[in-house]
Amino acid sequence: MALISPAVMLDHVGRHGRLYMSLGALVGLLLPPLASLAAPLLLPALLVTTVAALVRVDWRLLRGYAARPLLLLPMLLGSLLLSPLLVAAIVHGLALPDSLRAAMVLVAASAPIFANAAFALILGLDAALATVICVAATALVPFTMPPLALALLGVSLNIDALALGLRLGGVVGGAFFIAWVIRRWTAPQTLQRHAHALDGSAVLAALLFVLAIMDGMTALAIEQPLFVLTVTVAALLFNLLLQALGLLLAWPFGARIAVTTAMIFGNCNMGLVMVALGSQADAQMQAFFAFGQLPMYILPAVMLPLYRWIVAAADARNSSRDGS
């Protein structure tokens, strides 16, 4: 029987990225040994996901968005400031464990995940915008998250902004450099021909990341199913709430930008919060960081028909208005 080549496999995964994103997020729970094996690969998985997205995205669009501060500023303020304020106000009166409330506020104060750019490519959204917002927010979050944590939660985060900035800068800068080398020495036609394979590599790397963060969570789900259900539902509602905020905030800039921003706002970087908290993160927080990955990987694919309907309805209204 003929073996399937890696290129063909990656192409298949890229063409069916929505399915693998949705189902793959559950693999770490169903197959805990895989989660244990993937645990040391968090950083390489993040790097591959970012590189694959940067190779695919049009860098001229990146420069175009970077030169539009009036568009980026409200999105960055919304992501890093309005999101945690909104979440803090809502969860304050809810009957949730204190650690879970704190985790939700801290995650809302974090930057978006870099996998958003890969998700945007697969879903046909604005990957350039996702990349610019993720890079800018990640650069700012070491300076915004600690004062917000202290003001909203009374939690003192032991973050060395310079050290964390250098670490994140190394990952982002390294990803940009590798992507630049690939784009520099590969013909655009070749990249276009292998677009689905690049998407497939981004999906597999993103799933490797979520596999790694699920290490140990299967046992928790078996021991405390009601708590895990509570955490998962809270993470789902949390994601949808922030998506609604992003949609409303970016609506004046157009429907496609708005739905892209919605996805970006919903998918916050929980790994950054884990790094920031260190030993301060208790088991309940760690559970939210892990099970919060499920809606991040499932919702973008599930909500794509809604995203498309929003864009189509807005386009139809604009066409009708222009024709009248």
Summary of the structure (lengths in Angstrom):
residues: 324
radius of gyration: 19.3
end to end distance: 62.3
largest distance: 62.5
contacts: 1113
relative contact order: 0.18
helix: 84%
strand: 1%
